[in-house]
């Protein structure tokens, strides 16, 4: 099937920003934030890169970010299946939301395993032998990431069309543009992080960079194999509502979450 669909770059960028922000807020606010409250702590500062808190120290708090991404990622996959009759824009938003959440959850542990910092480094702190736990984190990343690559390849199938060159080119375009937009959003927000700590800022950028697998969908035959029971998605045309939503969320993400939201001591 030849594919010359007029996918709009600005709309794709907006969808990428929206989906990434969902993953980032899921990790920091929904994951870490709820765990902090659940274990008796108090949030102090929420940014796009981290959440500071006072009170209790518990291994479940750093672990909760990735766990929340897994939960929301799988819920987004369910939404992909339930939205087969929806607009291509909404269907692709769910695909991107699943991708950013699942790749974030799978990709994060390798940073802790190799560099010894981040959420999962805090989870395994004090466990011995530490080298074995770090190797386990690296292995877990490699296994989970490969699994999620195949999962996302199946989810994106309605947009793949076929394995013909033109369809593969289209698949590459609709994955690279949202990914680059997410990287830009993450970098702009991280640059305003009040801590000015390089590791913290780098972690915020890596949250988006972890979804590099999204740009590799053209290398997975499953992504370009049509399935009779799944209706093909139409073009992701220019959509003013999605573009406006992406712009508004970008301003909030960079200008507000980038600088951080401080909570009163009484919370």
Secondary structure as the mmCIF struct_conf table of DSSP 4:
data_model
#
loop_
_struct_conf.conf_type_id
_struct_conf.id
_struct_conf.beg_label_comp_id
_struct_conf.beg_label_asym_id
_struct_conf.beg_label_seq_id
_struct_conf.end_label_comp_id
_struct_conf.end_label_asym_id
_struct_conf.end_label_seq_id
HELX_RH_AL_P HELX_RH_AL_P1 UNK A 9 UNK A 25
HELX_RH_PI_P HELX_RH_PI_P1 UNK A 26 UNK A 33
HELX_RH_AL_P HELX_RH_AL_P2 UNK A 34 UNK A 38
TURN_TY1_P TURN_TY1_P1 UNK A 39 UNK A 40
STRN STRN1 UNK A 42 UNK A 46
BEND BEND1 UNK A 48 UNK A 49
STRN STRN2 UNK A 51 UNK A 54
BEND BEND2 UNK A 55 UNK A 55
HELX_RH_AL_P HELX_RH_AL_P3 UNK A 59 UNK A 82
TURN_TY1_P TURN_TY1_P2 UNK A 83 UNK A 85
BEND BEND3 UNK A 86 UNK A 86
HELX_RH_AL_P HELX_RH_AL_P4 UNK A 88 UNK A 115
BEND BEND4 UNK A 116 UNK A 116
BEND BEND5 UNK A 118 UNK A 118
HELX_RH_AL_P HELX_RH_AL_P5 UNK A 119 UNK A 124
TURN_TY1_P TURN_TY1_P3 UNK A 125 UNK A 126
BEND BEND6 UNK A 128 UNK A 129
HELX_RH_AL_P HELX_RH_AL_P6 UNK A 130 UNK A 155
TURN_TY1_P TURN_TY1_P4 UNK A 156 UNK A 156
HELX_RH_AL_P HELX_RH_AL_P7 UNK A 157 UNK A 160
BEND BEND7 UNK A 163 UNK A 164
HELX_RH_AL_P HELX_RH_AL_P8 UNK A 165 UNK A 191
TURN_TY1_P TURN_TY1_P5 UNK A 192 UNK A 192
TURN_TY1_P TURN_TY1_P6 UNK A 194 UNK A 195
HELX_RH_AL_P HELX_RH_AL_P9 UNK A 198 UNK A 209
HELX_RH_3T_P HELX_RH_3T_P1 UNK A 210 UNK A 219
HELX_RH_3T_P HELX_RH_3T_P2 UNK A 221 UNK A 224
TURN_TY1_P TURN_TY1_P7 UNK A 228 UNK A 229
BEND BEND8 UNK A 230 UNK A 230
HELX_LH_PP_P HELX_LH_PP_P1 UNK A 231 UNK A 233
HELX_RH_AL_P HELX_RH_AL_P10 UNK A 240 UNK A 252
HELX_RH_PI_P HELX_RH_PI_P2 UNK A 253 UNK A 257
TURN_TY1_P TURN_TY1_P8 UNK A 258 UNK A 259
STRN STRN3 UNK A 261 UNK A 262
TURN_TY1_P TURN_TY1_P9 UNK A 265 UNK A 266
#
